[in-house]
Amino acid sequence: MGGMDIRMFVVTIYKRQTHFHSDIEILLPLEGSVMIDVSTRRSVVEAGEFFIVNRNEAHSLVRTEHPNVLLVLQFSPNFSKDYYPQLSRIRIRQHHIVPKWMPKLHQELKAAFAFMLRWMGEKREGYQLALMSGLNAVACAIVRHGVYENQSAEKPTGEEKTRARLTSIVDYIQKNYTHNVSLAELSKAENMDMTYLSHFIKKQLGISFREYVNRLRLERAVDLVTNTRMRMIDVCVDCGYSDYRYLNKAFLQEFGMTPAQLREKGLVSRPLIFSDSDPEGAGEHSYMNLVAVYQRVLEQLEAPDISSQIHPFFQKITK
């Protein structure tokens, strides 16, 4: 966002496969709920509750029976490196922030979110400075209430080494999944035994190497099918499918319909995300400028009880 390491957007989650960011991510359901898996822990996050995901922490999200609208903040922990470098070394251990468990922290996070959202929406002179003030308030609340642990800067822990290895592996796959990438090729690039590498990926991501590659290809294909008029054969080439039959099979397994049927129905494309800029890893959704919708979201955020029906919400913000 304008040279700042901040992204704030509104999203409806249906199913987000295992992934991770180089940023810290804080999610706040405004409506409904979402199921979030981090490592072996599963949390159902309800409207009005915060959930914090560490940088480079593998996680997945799935909607519950209650359709959701989430307000999401993503920011680099390096933003304070010149005056509080310790922030880049903290690891959040209390991910789920529920009002009745941690009322003071929850109140401070909610106030900071509302402050940032108001300035982002109004875009008054100096709003960038106000956003950084709000971001500092978010970080300060996390530090003050001690929901984290420090990681050593001198001697990396086993967990940090694992995260670094996983980051390298995922970066390689994401750069090469549109080609005929193989586990053997990856093991050579990472200088790892192929069998060990296979078990490592399965343990860290919860899915196999091939399943992860296929998911990346499918997410890219969904984006192209629903948000462009690209020919199906070109979608295949762009996403790494060697034949249209494989693309067709993937869509039938995931959605119960062919790519052409999904494009015709437009089930995935709109409206899902509202943002000033494309948040990392969310290219499968449609975007609107947050300026156009911030007042409605702000009303939800500043309300004493963040709970309402999803459909009236979308009816308001899409008028």
Secondary structure by P-SEA (a helix, b strand, c coil): ccccccccbbbbbcccccccccbbbbbbcccbbbbbbcccccccccccbbbbbcccccbbbbbccccbbbbbbbbbccccccccccccccccccccccccccaaaaaaaaaaaaaaaaaaaacccaaaaaaaaaaaaaaaaaaaaccbbbbbcccccaaaaaaaaaaaaaaaaaacccccccaaaaaaaacccaaaaaaaaaaaccccaaaaaaaaaaaaaaaaaccccccaaaaaaaaccccaaaaaaaaaaaccccaaaaaaaccccccccccccccccccccccccccccaaaaaaaaacccccccaaaaaaaaac
